[in-house]
Amino acid sequence: MSKLRILTLTLPLGLLTWAAGVPWAHAQGQVFRCPGTPVEYINDPQQARARGCQPMDGGNITIIQGTTPRPAPAPSSATVPSRPATGTRNGADRVDPATQRARESDARAILENELRQAQERLAQARTEYADGQPPKQGIEGRNHQRYLDRVAELRAAVNRAEADVTGIQRELERLRAPSAPPAGSNSR
């Protein structure tokens, strides 16, 4: 058999198979609007006459099933009480002063270590930056833009390192400062 003959035989069969699998849209009949609460729409003329429904004029309508809201669960006395809001702390939430001092000491030691490392990174970045005049490397002698890009990256690294040091110092000052009583609480 020739290819043309096979094609002429299989093409109509393929189209027929495809057409059978495609869901075809059927024309919708008359739609009726029934009075009452909630308003209902039906497409059965016999039910519409029995219920006193009016025919709808115009195009087809689309009905989407709505969701019903779930009722909120009622609080039960058997549930575990949640933590109070931050503004309403009671004596049971307080931490032992010795434990708090140990935590603050650990935090201070960690921050001092981070500060030392940040200062070392800042010193290294400043050395590489060399006040905006670092020595040219490799191809930078012939490609001035590449040199300028590297200088800009070095300056950004210095700025980041300076910001890191400043932020860590600010945190250390906050830890070293004596804790003042909250506003509005007068000790008598």
Summary of the structure (lengths in Angstrom):
residues: 188
radius of gyration: 39.4
end to end distance: 109.6
largest distance: 109.6
contacts: 318
relative contact order: 0.06
helix: 54%
strand: 4%
